[in-house]
């Protein structure tokens, strides 16, 4: 048997949040308000008389995120600039916990590279807190790196575990970030989705429209909703995001294929490479690309959170 031939991709559908995910069930609003008293001003009642927040209001969702980070991750100082992505924490946490399953038992400190960490620095925060992993958090946006650095500096338990690093060449992913002599057990990434600014804006409009329709249909946002919301760049805009967060030439497909090509250059410095894939149709083309690169193993993990299906692909040489 040709040892260079990739093993058949392994698929695993993971229904619901990972057992170690801290965000099962309904949000404990009282505990969240206790962790962040400022959240109290954003609390409303749904038609059942239950405490919740207005998930269509970006300021409310931002405040909810601050409370979640304070309660579950001991993050006391956290904020993002206007126009930057405000991540849905439960789903982000699931990616981290599913990745942890790829690691073989080891007593050494796990080192992880987060590609496109964003101003929120959310993956490193979760991984450093829940698993004591050490992160290099890269991004092409200097503002994101500056804000992520400030978050780390203002939360002592993150200091020494997260190192933001600017990627100075947007054409590259690993090159210019992974230094000679460095080794990472994992890499992770939430890649830009759209191919152009226009496409990103249309996607934003669809998301806002769908959210409004769902709100009318249900009468109010459910406490169980794990919807993402984005801090607006201007009043009335529910969803924002910077260029590097939302789009790149060729969109997600081009970005992850570039990642696959560059991964071959660093196969001796990384254990598992991985990336989220938003568009299901991009999975098969990515598997073909990885097979052509003669990777040793490919895994595709689908994660089900309510009605939402997300997935990531992981590979190693």
N, C-alpha and C positions, 0 to 999 in steps of 0.2 A: 504493500500500500504506500502510495506517495505521501510522505510525511508532511509535504507542503500543501496538500489538498485540504481545504477548509472543511471542518466538520459541518454537517447539516445544521442550519440555524435552529436554535431552540426557542420555542414560543411558550410563554407562560402568561395566562390571563390572571391577573391579580384583582379579584373583586374586592371593592371597598378599600379603605385606607390600610396601610401596613399596620400590623399589630403594635409596633413600637411608635407609631405616629401619635402625637399628643392631642390630636384634634378630632377624635372620634365623636360622633353625636353632635348635640346642640352646643353652641357656645355657652359657657357658664358666665352669663353677663354680670352677675353680682361679683364673682371672683375677678373678672376683668376690670370692673370699675374700682374694686379695691386696689388692684395693681396699678391702675392709672385713673385716678379720680376725675381727670378732665374728660374722660369718656362719658361720664354721667350726662353731660349736656347733649350728647348725641343719641341717647337712648329713646326709642319710641316703642309703642305697643302695636303688635300685629292684630289682625281681626280676632284672633283667639285670646287676646289679652296678654300675650307673652312678650317679654322684653326682647328687643332686637335693635338693629340699626337700619337706617335707610341705605341699602346697598347701591342705590342709584346715585347717591350723593358722595362724590369722591372725598370730601373732607371727613365724612363719617367713616368711610372705609379706611382712610389713612389713620385716623384715630384708633380704629379697631386694630389695625396692624400694630400700632405702637403698644397697645394694651396686650396683645398676644405675645409680642416679643418680650415685654416686661414680665408677664406672668410665667411664660413657659421657657424663656431663654435668658432670663436675667439681664436683658438689655435695657438699661435705664435711659440712654440717650440715643435716639434714632430719628432721622428725618431725611427726606429726599427733596431735591430742588423741584420747583414747578416744571411740569412737562416731562418728568421722568417716571418710568414704570413703577407702579406700586404693586408688588407681587401678591398673588393669592397664597398665603403661607401653607395651608394644609397640603395643597398639591406639590408645592416646592419641597416640603418635608418628605413626601412620599418618594420622590426621586432619590433623595439622600439615603433613605432607609432601604430602598430596593438595591441601590448600588452597594450598600454595606454587605449584602448577601453574596456579592461576587468575591469578596475577600476571603482568602484562606486564613486559617488560624495563624496569627503571628503576634509576637510580643513586641515587635518594633513599632515605632511611631508611624502611623499612616500619613502619608503625604499626598495631597490632592491638588490638582490644578483645575481651577474654575475659569473657563473661557467665557469672557463677556459677563463679568460679575455684576455690572451695573452699579448705580449709585446705592442701591439697597443693600448690596453685599449679602443677600439673603442665604444663598447656599453655604458660604463659609460660616455664617453665624450659626446655622442649624447644625452643620457637621462638626464644628469646633465645640459646640455646647453639648450635643448629644453623644458624640463619639470621641471627643478630644482629638480629632484629626487636625493636622497642620495644613494650612492652605496657602497657595500662591493664587491670588485673585487678579486676573488680567482683564484689561479692557482697552479699547482704542480711544476711548473718550477721556480726556484729562480731567474733566469735571467729575466723572464717575469715580475715577481713582482718588481724587482729592476728597470727595465726600466719604467714600469707603474708608479711607485712611483716618478721617476724623471720627467715624463711628468706632473704629478699632481703638483709637487712642482714648476715647471717652468711656470705654467699657473695659475695665481692667482685666476681666476674665478672658477677653479676646486677645489681649496684648501678648505677642509672642507666638500666637497660633495662626494669625492671618497676616499675610504680607501682600498688599496691593502692588501690582506691577503694570506699568503702562506698556501697551503694545504700540510701538511707534510706526508700524507699517501695516495698514489696514488690509493689504493683500495677503498677509500671512496670518496664521493661527498659532502654530507652535513655534515656528522660527522667530527668533528675537525675544521669546519669552522663556523657553526652556534653556537653561544655561548649561554649559559643558560641566559634566560631573554630577548634575542633578538627576535624581530618580523620583518618579511619582508612581504610587500604587494605582491611582485612578486619575482620569481626567473627566470632566463633565462640562456640559454646555447646553444652554437654551438658545438655539440659533435664531437669527433674524428670520422672520417669516415671509415678508413680502419682497417683490422684485423691484418696486419703485415707490417713491413718495406718494404718487397718485393712488396706487393700489393699496398702500397702507391707510390713506385717508378714507378710501371707500370701505375698507375693512372696519375702520373706526366708526363710520356712520352706520354700518350694518349692526355692529355690536350695540351701539347706543339705541338703535331702533328696536332690536330684539329685546333688549332689557326693558324698554318702555312697554312693549307688547306683553311681555311676561308679567310685568307689574300690574297691568290692567287685567290680565287673565286671572291672576291669583288674588288680586285685590290688595296685595302687599307683598314685600319680599319676605320669604321665610327665614327664620333664624338658622335653618340648616343650609342656606345657600352659601356655597363656597365661591361665589363669583369674584372675579378679579375686578379691581377698579384702578383708575389711573389719576394721579393728581393732575388737574388741568393746567394747561399753559395759559388759558384765559377763561374768564367767567363764561359758564354755559357749556364748556367742552368737557365731557365726561371722561374722555379717554385721550391720553397723550402718548409720549414716548419719543425718544431721540432717534436720529437716523440709524445709528448702529444697533439700537434695540429692536427696531421694527422692520428695517429693510436693508437690502444690499443688492448689488447687481446680480441678477440670476436667482435671487431669492434663496429660500431654504435649500433647494436641491443643489444649487451651485456651491453654497457655503459648506454643506456637509460632505460633498464630493471633494472639495478642496481640503477639508479636514482629513478625509481618508487618505488622500495622496500624501499630505504632509506627515501623517502618522507613520508611514513607512520609513521616514527619515529618523524617527525617534523611537523605533521599536525596541531598542535596547535600553531606553530610559523611562519606559512606561509599562506598567503591568496591564491594566485595562484602559482602553480608550472608550468614551461613550458620548452620546449626544441624544437629546430629545429630538423627536421627529413629529411635527404637527400634522403634516399631510401624509395620510396613510399610503398614498400612491408612491411616495418617495422611499418607502421601506424596501421594495423589491429592487429598485435601481441602486440603492445603497448596498444591498447585499451582493449584487452583481459586481459592483466596484470593489468591495472588500475581498470577494472571492478571487478577482483578477490580481489582487495584491498579495494573494497567497497567505492570508491570515490563518492562524491556527484554529481559532474558534470565534463564532458569532452567536450572540444571544439577542433576541428581541423580546422585550418585556412590555406587555400591555397592562396599564393600570386603570382600573375602573373606579371612579369617584362619583357616585350617584349615576346620572345619565351621561356624564362626560367620560370619554375614553381618551387616555393619553398613552404615550409609548416612548421608550428609548431603545436605542440599539447600542450594544457594547461589543467590542472585539479585542482580541489580543493576538500577538504574533508568537 
